[in-house]
Amino acid sequence: LVEQLLAVGDGQVAEITGLSYDGSTLSIAASSTNSQYVSTFVTNLTRLDLFSSITYDGYSLSDSVYTYTVNAVFKPAETTATDADGNPVETTTEVVQ
């Protein structure tokens, strides 16, 4: 995943400075030398198709470096029940009242 995140910047993210994960949301702290790279990073992150929502609250500028944090909520995992050979099997859920 980290390699995918680095590739998302197309060389335009100077540095991913931090990653944190709370079980559903990945927070990515990053920096770049051009403010346009912030929106490019968010757009390309969306193209990974791993997240149900992506937000960021803008960026700050200090010493000619833009820093920002992007919060990306992972899509729920889709799972398929399989038999011992790894073949998909039909499942049913019984509701007990």
RAGIDA-V146939 format. One record per residue. RES is the residue in one small letter. PHI is phi in whole degrees, 0 to 359 (NA if undefined). PSI is psi in degrees with one decimal (* if undefined). Layout:
res/phi/psi
RES/PHI/PSI
RES/PHI/PSI
This chain:
res/phi/psi
l/NA/-40.4
v/298/-41.1
e/299/-40.0
q/295/-40.8
l/297/-42.4
l/294/-38.3
a/291/-27.5
v/301/-32.3
g/285/-7.3
d/50/36.7
g/78/3.9
q/262/-10.4
v/267/114.8
a/297/-39.8
e/195/135.2
i/272/115.6
t/264/-10.6
g/188/148.9
l/226/137.6
s/218/154.1
y/218/129.3
d/251/14.0
g/108/-21.2
s/217/-28.4
t/245/129.5
l/262/122.6
s/257/125.8
i/243/114.9
a/266/131.6
a/214/168.1
s/217/155.3
s/205/167.7
t/262/1.7
n/223/129.1
s/296/-26.8
q/293/-25.1
y/293/-23.7
v/298/-53.0
s/292/-32.4
t/297/-42.8
f/298/-45.1
v/295/-43.4
t/299/-46.5
n/290/-31.6
l/297/-39.2
t/299/-36.8
r/292/-16.3
l/294/-21.6
d/59/33.6
l/256/-13.6
f/240/143.3
s/276/-25.9
s/207/149.0
i/225/127.0
t/225/153.4
y/208/153.7
d/254/33.5
g/92/-162.7
y/219/166.3
s/237/152.6
l/243/127.2
s/211/127.4
d/54/41.7
s/66/20.3
v/237/129.5
y/268/126.7
t/244/146.4
y/202/159.9
t/234/130.5
v/248/131.8
n/251/123.1
a/235/121.2
v/268/121.4
f/295/144.1
k/293/149.1
p/298/142.6
a/289/136.5
e/264/125.0
t/241/149.3
t/235/129.6
a/290/138.9
t/230/158.6
d/274/-174.0
a/298/-23.1
d/268/1.0
g/87/8.7
n/276/139.4
p/299/142.5
v/232/149.7
e/284/136.8
t/234/153.3
t/230/153.2
t/243/125.1
e/265/128.9
v/261/121.1
v/261/129.5
q/250/*
